[in-house]
């Protein structure tokens, strides 16, 4: 094969490609295949230590995917348009509630929405409240509903900048939570919420769905998958689609206009980019992503409750962006994996350590030191779930580790995980020279 | 020659300060018009009124005979008035190519929805404009910096990229705010050559605000002198140089 200069471009299309370099293409497909095979439970992956891969992993990973769609929207608003908004969870909630009222199973439409207390005393809205419409209606509607809300809010948001916008959008979260408390017959119980329709495709309200994601079985008559695997592949495909759309927006005329607004808004206006219009577009696109993400998130979890759409969720997105590296899709995905899976890794790791206690050897000794075995043992980690005080439970340790990591990232690598990757890349590009 | 821009006795006040006091001038097609004056004379304020970032309280600004007063800055840009800034106002996190392509924004049509789909019209338009931008890269000799984020570029190159971004807008009038400020002799000569090339090859009319008197007197067709927001002289460079009011403003009244 003829020798080719690396990164030699012969057409403008190559410059604007989604994955412009050979390395990026290989890395991307490896990543997709690894996730896919891990979800299928490929036999050759089972050699990896048991706390790393296994059936228990598919739930946290699938749970991460709808949040990924919302995180991409957050990236467009904060990373690309430069409008720091903390109201993202509110828009997710709007999407989720639009979806539940359209897609909620039931025959009576709005009238069946009568709250009652179930056998454990939770406020329940009969699970019958909704129009029972299929997914191809409620999913886009969730996005559009959130978009309309975003457009409604953006004229006010365009007037304020920077930190002031961040504070102003916190208000949205509280409005959302307040509405959740005020309208229990619609929102369900504040903490436990209302039931969610199943993730399944139907043409209309027929009995047997076209594609069912709530039971094990053959998919498209080709491959036998469990319920979890079906949901994983469905949501993973959606995330990929939204990733491509995000990249398209960023690399086109609109994306450049948004970046120009982020960098210097007045200069952008003098260059012919109407500030108001593009801030509004930024809000609208990001709310659309949030609505879709919120609807899918609630749908996957099987519950939609007002408390889910709180400040903590918005702060999660900020952490994803800061840790991953603001303004890039790859960074957002890295941040998403890091923020959403670190708690799981810690949990699984301590569970695994728990099994090693008394096993002898270095690992056994290590586990014995870290874990507390009862009164008189001074290990810092307690395996009792709800143990207050010292030794702390894994749940509390997660918060500590998370907080420490954010501080460390802010000090040592403000560009996030993506910045670390850029450094490694530049090192090897110039090797053996420093620059 | 037809009149491109006609500024009719504009007055701009900020509270009690009168930044521009009843200043009028006109720019002809293909002309290189220069505005000079001591610091704080109101030169940049005139640029800001032309691009409608500031709204003058009195007077009128006509573009090809039609008033542009009250238009939004982006609408003024669409008419064909581009500008560069005194303190570089590039988009620092975007690459040189992206900055130039942003200049093409008003000449492109794809909506955000077409952009999100990419394939088809949006891609075609993108590639056509990318080709157009390459001409500007070639013209300004900034090939080796194409993919660098502009924040990392040296000052002189940033000034050149900013000029390129304005050219990418395909303007009929270019407002240059101190194009050679802070440049050494060689960079100044480079920039002067680019300005003359723009004039001769592209035929774009220009208004240049500049403190480098040598440059202004060498290349400008007409010069307007401002002092404390007032027009004290207007005319060809050699006429303006001998004007007693100009000498008084720059050197003090005992030299006039």
Contacts between the chains, C-beta under 8 A, distances in Angstrom:
chain1	res1	chain2	res2	distance
A	12	B	127	5.0
A	12	B	130	4.4
A	12	B	131	6.6
A	13	B	123	7.7
A	13	B	127	6.4
A	15	B	97	7.7
A	15	B	130	7.3
A	16	B	123	7.8
A	16	B	126	6.4
A	16	B	127	7.7
A	16	B	130	7.3
A	245	B	116	5.0
A	248	B	115	6.0
A	248	B	116	5.1
A	248	B	117	6.8
A	248	B	118	4.0
A	248	B	122	7.8
A	249	B	112	6.7
A	249	B	115	5.7
A	249	B	116	5.1
A	251	B	118	7.6
A	251	B	126	7.8
A	252	B	110	6.4
A	252	B	112	7.9
A	252	B	114	7.7
A	252	B	115	3.1
A	252	B	116	7.6
A	252	B	118	6.6
A	252	B	122	5.5
A	252	B	126	6.4
A	253	B	101	8.0
A	253	B	105	6.3
A	253	B	108	4.9
A	253	B	110	5.2
A	253	B	115	5.8
A	253	B	122	7.5
A	253	B	125	7.7
A	253	B	126	7.4
A	254	B	110	7.7
A	254	B	111	7.7
A	254	B	112	4.0
A	254	B	115	4.6
A	254	B	116	7.9
A	255	B	115	6.9
A	256	B	94	7.2
A	256	B	98	5.8
A	256	B	101	5.9
A	256	B	102	4.9
A	256	B	105	6.9
A	257	B	102	7.1
A	257	B	105	5.9
A	259	B	91	6.3
A	259	B	93	7.0
A	259	B	94	5.6
A	259	B	98	7.3
A	259	B	102	7.9
A	260	B	91	5.1
A	260	B	94	7.3
A	260	B	102	5.1
A	260	B	105	7.8
A	262	B	93	7.6
A	263	B	90	8.0
A	263	B	91	3.8
A	263	B	92	5.8
A	263	B	93	5.7
A	263	B	94	6.7
A	264	B	89	5.4
A	264	B	90	7.8
A	264	B	91	6.1
A	266	B	53	6.7
A	266	B	73	7.9
A	266	B	89	7.7
A	267	B	85	6.7
A	267	B	89	3.7
A	267	B	90	7.8
A	267	B	91	7.4
A	268	B	91	7.5
A	268	B	102	7.7
A	269	B	53	7.7
A	269	B	72	7.4
A	269	B	73	4.4
A	269	B	74	5.3
A	270	B	51	5.1
A	270	B	53	6.6
A	270	B	73	5.0
A	270	B	74	7.7
A	270	B	76	7.9
A	270	B	77	6.2
A	270	B	83	6.2
A	270	B	89	8.0
A	271	B	74	7.8
A	271	B	77	6.0
A	271	B	82	7.8
A	271	B	102	6.2
A	271	B	103	6.3
A	271	B	105	6.6
A	271	B	106	7.8
A	271	B	165	7.0
A	271	B	169	7.0
A	272	B	74	4.7
A	272	B	77	3.6
A	272	B	78	5.6
A	272	B	105	5.4
A	272	B	106	3.7
A	272	B	169	6.7
A	273	B	74	6.1
A	273	B	102	7.3
A	273	B	105	5.7
A	274	B	72	6.6
A	274	B	74	4.5
A	275	B	74	7.9
A	281	B	112	5.5
A	285	B	112	7.1
A	327	B	93	7.4
